[in-house]
């Protein structure tokens, strides 16, 4: 059976089959001339001979096509099953890591699940396309069809479709690389340039973000030129405190140190802070104020809450220690008393009889010797 399937088959050309079939139909057409028994026997014998001559070729071609289809379907099923098991193993490893203390902070099960499912979908689709496409070409080759024009036409059609749907292709490829490189995932807070927020779904074409006000942004992956992930690694909580320039620097620093010690011992701030609250020093010294800066490393996405708590505690500690916090817009100077002459009208130039304006406006006196 293997020798029969692998040797080169000689299928009669389609034109020869069509011409023989047409001639057989023409010969069997009813005509006024009667057909004798001998002629009918000769025609049946020639048809039987043609079938007997080509039946082995048809059988070999049919077996080859059936073998190609069986091998392609079995291979596709095995590859898809292997990919499904691989994705399931990735999900189980993510769930196991999430059960640990550190793994719960660094691993998001939903993020890993969506990422693995997206990768599995791409791999399964690619494997199916390659296997079934190769099987289709082998089946066409079994019929001795010239594949060169077909492949050329398919290439031209692919270029035309790719040029017309270039935005869709760009979105798809960008989504594939984003997922493969794990640039962001579900639960991450990102700044995508065109929108920012928490990622709620990652797709091959569109990424969904939940904004700060609750709105949902649908961002095409091809439009994302840069990504700022605020949920990877660690974040920084930085707070500036402005006080009067007459305050004692050592006293202010000691009060801030007491606040840092208390914050490091209280829950949940001791878990959200991955480093001590440090006083970095003075960032600005002016005639009316000076500014301290304190900073601490925090869990990803927890910097804003830590900053609020630091401001709250420092304000209470400063009030208890008698340290005054200043800042904001400078006070406007009080308006001076109104000028009593501001409502008075300016003196007129016609008030003086000797002014040029009054002289020009006075009537001209006629000469005394002028007679009427």
C-alpha positions in Angstrom: 0.0 0.0 0.0 2.8 2.4 0.8 4.6 1.7 -2.5 1.4 2.4 -4.4 0.8 5.7 -2.6 4.3 7.0 -3.0 5.0 6.2 -6.6 4.2 8.9 -9.2 0.6 8.6 -10.4 -0.3 9.0 -14.0 -3.7 10.5 -14.2 -5.2 10.9 -17.7 -5.5 14.5 -18.7 -8.9 16.1 -18.2 -9.1 17.1 -21.9 -8.7 13.5 -23.0 -11.4 12.4 -20.6 -13.8 15.1 -21.7 -13.2 14.3 -25.4 -13.8 10.6 -24.9 -16.9 11.3 -22.9 -18.2 13.7 -25.6 -17.5 11.2 -28.4 -19.3 8.5 -26.4 -22.3 10.8 -25.9 -22.4 11.7 -29.6 -22.2 8.0 -30.5 -25.1 7.2 -28.3 -27.2 10.0 -29.6 -30.4 8.7 -31.3 -30.1 8.9 -35.0 -32.2 7.7 -37.9 -29.7 5.0 -38.7 -30.3 1.8 -36.7 -27.5 0.5 -34.5 -26.7 -3.1 -35.0 -25.9 -5.5 -32.3 -22.3 -5.8 -33.3 -21.7 -2.0 -33.1 -23.3 -1.9 -29.7 -21.0 -4.7 -28.5 -18.0 -2.9 -29.9 -18.9 0.3 -28.1 -19.5 -1.4 -24.8 -16.2 -3.3 -25.2 -14.3 0.0 -25.8 -15.9 1.7 -22.8 -15.1 -1.3 -20.6 -11.6 -1.3 -21.8 -11.2 2.4 -21.1 -12.5 1.9 -17.5 -10.3 -1.1 -17.0 -7.3 0.8 -18.2 -7.8 3.8 -15.8 -9.5 2.3 -12.8 -6.1 1.7 -11.1 -5.1 5.4 -11.5 -8.4 6.5 -10.0 -8.0 4.2 -7.1 -4.5 5.3 -6.4 -5.5 9.0 -6.6 -8.4 8.4 -4.3 -6.3 6.6 -1.7 -3.7 9.3 -1.9 -6.2 12.0 -1.2 -7.8 10.0 1.6 -4.4 9.4 3.2 -3.5 13.2 2.9 -6.8 14.1 4.6 -6.5 11.6 7.4 -2.9 12.6 8.2 -3.7 16.3 8.1 -6.7 15.9 10.4 -4.9 13.7 12.9 -1.9 16.0 12.9 -4.1 19.1 13.5 -5.9 17.3 16.3 -2.7 16.3 18.0 -1.2 19.8 17.7 -4.3 21.5 19.1 -4.5 19.1 22.0 -0.8 19.7 22.8 -1.3 23.4 22.8 -4.4 23.1 25.0 -2.5 21.1 27.5 0.3 23.6 27.5 -2.1 26.5 28.1 -3.8 24.6 31.0 -0.4 23.9 32.5 0.5 27.6 32.4 -2.8 28.5 34.1 -2.2 25.9 36.9 1.3 27.3 37.5 -0.2 30.8 37.8 -2.8 29.6 40.3 -0.1 27.8 42.4 2.1 30.9 42.5 -0.8 33.0 43.5 -1.3 30.9 46.6 2.0 32.0 48.1 2.6 35.3 49.9 4.9 36.8 47.3 3.2 35.2 44.4 -0.1 36.9 45.4 1.6 40.3 44.9 3.4 39.5 41.7 1.0 37.2 39.8 -2.5 38.0 38.5 -4.4 34.8 37.7 -6.8 36.6 35.4 -4.0 38.3 33.6 -2.1 35.1 33.1 -5.3 33.3 32.0 -6.2 35.9 29.3 -2.6 36.1 28.1 -2.2 32.3 27.8 -5.6 31.9 26.1 -4.7 34.6 23.6 -1.3 33.0 22.9 -3.0 29.6 22.6 -5.6 31.0 20.2 -3.0 32.5 17.9 -0.9 29.3 17.9 -3.9 27.0 17.2 -5.1 29.2 14.4 -1.6 29.3 12.9 -1.1 25.6 13.2 -4.5 24.8 11.6 -3.8 27.2 8.7 -0.4 25.7 7.9 -1.6 22.1 8.2 -4.8 22.4 6.2 -3.2 24.7 3.7 -0.4 22.3 3.0 -3.0 19.4 2.7 -5.0 21.4 0.2 -2.0 22.1 -2.0 -1.1 18.4 -1.9 -4.6 17.4 -2.9 -4.5 19.7 -5.9 -1.1 18.3 -6.8 -2.6 14.8 -6.8 -4.9 15.9 -9.6 -1.9 17.2 -11.6 -3.1 20.7 -11.4 -0.5 23.4 -12.1 -0.1 25.3 -8.8 2.1 28.1 -10.1 -0.8 30.3 -11.4 -2.9 29.6 -8.4 -0.1 30.5 -6.0 0.6 33.7 -8.0 -3.0 34.7 -7.9 -3.2 34.0 -4.1 -0.1 36.1 -3.6 -1.6 39.1 -5.5 -4.9 38.7 -3.6 -3.0 38.6 -0.3 -1.1 41.7 -1.1 -4.3 43.5 -2.1 -6.2 42.4 1.0 -3.2 43.3 3.2 -3.0 46.8 1.7 -6.7 47.4 2.0 -6.9 46.2 5.6 -3.5 47.4 6.7 -4.9 49.0 9.9 -6.5 45.7 10.9 -3.2 43.9 10.2 -1.3 46.5 12.2 -3.6 46.1 15.2 -3.4 42.3 15.0 0.4 42.2 14.8 0.8 44.8 17.6 -1.6 42.8 19.8 0.4 39.6 19.2 3.7 41.2 20.2 2.2 43.0 23.2 0.9 39.7 24.5 4.0 37.7 23.7 6.3 40.3 25.4 3.9 40.6 28.3 4.0 44.4 28.2 0.8 44.7 30.3 -2.1 42.6 31.4 -5.4 42.6 33.2 -5.2 44.6 36.4 -2.3 46.8 35.4 -2.5 50.6 35.5 -1.0 51.9 32.2 -0.6 55.1 30.3 -1.1 54.3 26.7 -0.7 57.9 25.4 -4.2 58.2 23.9 -5.8 57.0 27.2 -4.9 55.8 30.6 -6.5 53.6 33.3 -6.7 50.1 34.5 -6.6 47.3 32.0 -9.8 45.2 32.1 -9.3 43.1 28.9 -6.5 42.5 26.5 -7.4 41.4 22.9 -5.5 40.9 19.7 -7.0 44.0 18.2 -8.4 46.2 21.0 -7.4 46.8 24.6 -10.0 47.9 27.2 -9.1 50.4 29.9 -11.1 51.6 32.8 -10.5 55.3 33.4 -10.3 57.2 36.7 -13.9 58.4 36.3 -15.3 54.9 35.5 -15.3 55.3 31.7 -14.2 52.5 29.5 -11.7 53.2 26.7 -11.4 51.0 23.7 -7.9 51.5 22.3 -6.7 49.9 19.1 -3.4 48.2 19.6 -2.0 49.7 16.4 -2.5 53.2 17.8 -0.5 52.6 21.0 3.0 54.1 20.3 4.2 54.0 23.9 3.1 52.3 27.1 3.8 53.4 30.6 3.1 50.5 33.0 2.5 51.7 36.5 2.0 48.3 38.0 5.3 46.6 37.3 8.3 46.6 39.7 7.7 49.3 42.3 6.3 52.8 42.7 7.5 55.9 44.4 5.5 58.0 46.9 6.9 61.5 47.1 5.5 64.4 49.2 6.7 68.0 49.5 6.1 69.9 52.8 6.5 73.7 52.9 7.2 75.3 56.2 8.4 78.8 57.4 12.1 79.5 56.9 12.4 80.2 60.7 11.7 76.6 61.7 14.4 74.5 63.2 15.6 72.1 60.5 16.7 69.4 63.0 13.3 69.6 64.8 11.4 69.3 61.5 13.4 66.3 60.5 12.9 64.5 63.8 9.2 65.0 63.6 9.1 63.5 60.1 11.2 60.6 61.3 8.7 59.9 64.1 5.9 59.9 61.4 7.9 57.4 59.3 8.5 55.0 62.2 4.8 55.0 63.1 3.8 54.5 59.4 6.2 51.5 59.1 4.6 49.7 62.0 0.9 50.2 61.3 -1.1 48.0 58.9 -1.7 48.0 56.0 1.0 50.6 55.3 3.8 48.3 56.5 2.8 45.9 53.6 2.3 48.6 51.0 5.6 50.3 51.7 8.6 48.4 50.4 11.1 50.8 51.9 11.3 53.4 54.8 10.0 56.9 54.5 13.1 59.0 54.0 13.7 62.7 54.2 15.6 63.7 51.0 16.3 67.2 52.3 15.4 70.7 51.1 14.3 71.2 47.6 13.6 74.9 47.8 14.6 77.7 50.1 12.8 81.1 49.7 12.5 84.3 51.7 9.0 83.3 53.0 9.2 79.4 52.9 11.3 76.3 52.6 10.3 72.9 51.2 11.1 69.4 52.5 10.8 66.3 50.3 10.1 62.9 51.7 9.9 59.7 49.6 9.3 56.0 50.0 9.1 52.9 47.7 5.7 51.3 47.6 3.9 48.4 46.0 2.9 49.1 42.4 -0.3 51.1 42.2 -0.2 52.0 45.9 1.8 55.2 45.8 -1.2 57.6 45.8 -2.7 56.1 48.9 0.6 56.2 50.7 1.1 59.9 49.8 -2.4 60.8 51.2 -1.6 59.0 54.5 1.8 60.6 54.7 0.3 64.1 54.3 -2.4 63.3 56.9 0.1 62.2 59.5 2.6 64.9 58.9 0.0 67.6 59.2 -1.2 66.2 62.6 2.4 65.8 63.8 3.3 69.3 62.8 0.2 70.7 64.5 1.2 68.9 67.7 4.8 70.1 67.5 3.8 73.7 66.7 5.3 73.7 63.2 3.4 75.8 60.8 2.9 74.7 57.2 2.8 77.5 54.7 2.4 77.7 51.0 -0.1 78.5 48.3 -0.7 81.8 46.6 0.9 84.8 48.3 -1.4 87.1 50.2 -2.5 90.2 48.2 -1.6 93.6 49.6 -4.4 95.5 51.3 -5.9 98.2 49.1 -4.9 101.7 50.2 -7.4 104.3 51.2 -9.3 105.9 48.4 -8.0 109.3 47.1 -10.5 112.0 47.9 -9.6 113.9 44.7 -10.2 110.8 42.5 -13.8 111.8 41.9 -13.2 115.4 41.1 -13.2 116.5 37.5 -10.0 117.9 35.9 -9.8 121.7 35.7 -11.0 123.2 32.4 -8.8 125.2 30.2 -11.6 127.7 29.7 -11.6 128.7 33.3 -8.9 131.2 32.7 -9.7 134.2 30.5 -6.1 134.5 29.4 -5.6 131.0 28.2 -5.1 130.5 24.4 -8.3 128.4 24.3 -10.4 131.1 25.9 -8.9 133.9 23.7 -9.6 131.8 20.6 -13.2 131.2 21.6 -14.0 134.9 22.5 -15.8 137.0 19.9 -13.8 139.5 17.8 -14.5 143.2 18.7 -15.2 145.3 15.5 -13.2 148.5 14.8 -14.6 151.8 16.2 -14.3 153.7 12.9 -16.3 151.1 10.9 -19.5 152.7 9.7 -22.6 150.8 8.7 
